[in-house]
Amino acid sequence: MTPRLELRDLRKDFNGRPVLSGIDLGVAAGEFCVFIGPSGCGKSTLLRLIAGLDEVSGGEIRIDGRVVTHLPPAERDLAMVFQGYALYPHMTALENMAFGLRYRKLPADEIERRVAEASRMLRLEPLLQRKPRELSGGQRQRVAIGRAIVRQPRLFLFDEPLSNLDAALRVNTRIELARLHRELGTASTVYVTHDQVEAMTLADTIVLLRPGAERGPSIAQVGPPLALYHRPANLFVAGFIGSPAMNFLSGEVSGLSEAAVTARVAGGACWTARVQPQGLAPGAPVTLGIRPEHVRMGTGPGRARVVHVEQLGELCQLYLRPEGGDDAAPPLLAKVAVAPAALGDALAFDLPAEALHCFTADSQALPRVLD
């Protein structure tokens, strides 16, 4: 089946400097695809290229199989929702939503039908006669989304639409966006955010972009949210996805089998990861990784001193300094339900083999046996 949106070797340069390099991506009909990554990785630039607001330097953009690479935005059958709403201040909510349809000279009864349907979906009926200055930030964003919906495009583009809202309103609007996407059926959505919670909860597919010094930013990994969380392709993905981030321990291979790698880390402790060795040799440098929620406290061969405790209500975060470890290295972080000790106490800990990740010297993840 032809993807709704297809990017082929898409590239963008600014003044001879690459800002996006070799982007290949397909977004299916009805898919919610989220672009995420650190500042400067090209998320918004990529969205603007898809929208036609910036000119590409190379490659191809297709929507439903049609090449739109050099078409103006109005001819791409998409609608974009901006971070700053971009509403006409002198128009009511209803007039803002209807403006684009009137510009396209649609019949009055069709405009009325589309605006009424979008207003119902977004619960905007009581607000239609208000102007933007009379609306809250969340209400203005809903009007901006309604203006996009009435166009009935095949592709919706969102550029950090919730970043101007307070924390509670972001949660409510995020839930509404998920509901709205379900109701829109086959329409596809491409959504840019810096917020991992938005990405993990909204996306069918996450596209994680990473900076690049020479060739420019590129795609680090594409996949369902939990695939990136549980099966990161490389150290960058493992360190970026998840809050707090994955723990990392540098070491060298001390033992190998067909289904496991054992590594000795700073201080002399050895830990085994259930991964496929794939060409590793004894003595090779590796990095072990483990999520904070998988560190087991009170049992196991490891010993560590508690250097900081954060009580977060529903859980506790323990910052640990393993015995014999490098004091300059970041502490090991463990998430637990109840703090088993106080600041300065020494505790036993375990890093379960089935939860450990192993990364090679070139930062690539070895396949986990239990995946």
Summary of the structure (lengths in Angstrom):
residues: 371
radius of gyration: 24.6
end to end distance: 27.9
largest distance: 76.4
contacts: 1184
relative contact order: 0.12
helix: 27%
strand: 35%
